[in-house]
Amino acid sequence: MPSSSVPSASSASSGASAPFASRRRVRALLRILAGLVLSAAVLAGAAFAGVTASMNESFPSVPPPVPPEGWPAPAPVPSGRTVVAVVLGATGSVVGDVLPPYEVFARSERFAVYTVSERREPVALSGGLNVLPDHTLGGVDAGTAQAPDVVVVPAVVEPRGEREAALRAWIARQAGRGARILGVCAGSDLLAAAGVLDGRRATSFWKRIGSLEESNPEVEWVRGRRYVQDGPITTTAGVTSGVVGALRLVEEIAGAGEAGRIGRDVAYPGWSVGGPTAIPVNGLSLSDLPYGLNAAFPWWRPSVGVGLTGGAGELDVAAALEAYSGTSFAFRTVAVATGRTVRTRHGMVLLAEPVGEGTGSVDRLVVPGVRSAGAVEPRLAAWAAARGLEVELPHRGRAGGESGFDPVLRDLAAHADRATARTTAKFTEYPAAHLELTGAAWPWRPTALLAAVLVIAAGVGLLPRSRLLRRV
């Protein structure tokens, strides 16, 4: 046989090794892909756990117990006034959507304001607060409280869920009987789900409009407006825009003079009677990273006790809870007071953790809405002193003509960082260009936690390539 017809040893070995080398390359690629998947899973899992923890802390899941004397009775609704009902979702509502519009209307004797929910039991607000509704939806329907002329609808946690079905139906009934509706921020999602925005123009929080366009194409969604009015329905941009929306309805119902008086008191930046409604069209950007970092990596963040005192302004309380926790996620906030219930300046019933031996630990005590140390309740001041805490009054140096949000945003920048304060203003759609902020430039605590998680994720990602596992 010719020698050329006999395969050489080298060619046979080469032919046999080619599939083996190919299999080795495939296995190496699979190990790399497995490592990437594991790394991504660790990072995503850590972020998911952090966001879940942030939301659980923001909206209290365990309601406060009923005090021995029972819940306080609701204040009577004065007759002859325009009645405003501020609704509270069973799944939780945004504190900055609820308290500021409540105060705007309640500042005028032309209006009577109450809160209403499905049941008369504590309802969670963002920032760790609970509020006791004045009336129930069924009670208003039955006539135990005067039917509202205006219904304020905040963002709720599950606007399209089964737990809010009764609220959606109630809102639709009120709209059907001719009540004016004020949807604040993502409260427009609840309104859309209730069907009251069909065929109308509306706006919402800038981050939600895209998803709302997909879920409710029958609504004409408008960007870049502080509020949009379509007949009896007014919807606003994010969180603090509810102040402007409420002032607009005060102007329509009670007149420009009354709106101007209240507007000067609450001092929303740039607002004036009949002023422009155009605002920047916001979108997500790299500068918003502090929002995600603070929400996704909450571990070891400081705790702030928010001291509630009788007669505190609703807007001032909301500003503190939104700035420190509800929107920024920079701190964990705990509402504390000398008793379990506190009535605000205009009668809203807030619920707090009573100060005493068993009160949870906090790193700071901030008392919003109080201008002098002498106005702090003695028991609250004594409790703080016993724990070595300074009673901090962010609104003490509040300048005339300054909104209650300005001092707490400055304080947020000073005690957290400037980037977080600016992002908080953006996500509450609060005009903050006039503020001079001091403090650290960046949120280093959550950034360090992200770096640690990335190192762990990278280590986990190398496991499939380790020699030990390759031999198994």
Secondary structure by P-SEA (a helix, b strand, c coil): ccccccccaaaaaaaaaaaaaaaaaaaaaaaaaaaaaaaaaaaaaaaaaaaaaaaaaacccccccccccccccccccccccbbbbbbbbccccccccccaaaaaaacccccccccccccccccccccbbbbbbcccaaaaaacccccccbbbbccccccccccaaaaaaaaaaaaaabbbbbbcccaaaaaaaaccccccccccccccaaaaaaacccccccccccccccccccccccccaaaaaaaaaaaaaccaaaaaaaaaaacccccccccccccccccccccaaaaaaaaacccccbbbbbcccccccaaaaaaaaaaaccccccbbbbbbccccccccccbbbbbbcccccccccccbbbbccccccccccaaaaaaaaaaccccccccccccccccaaaaaaaaaaaaccaaaaaaaaaaaccccccccccccccaaaaaaaaaaaaaaaaaaaacccccccccc
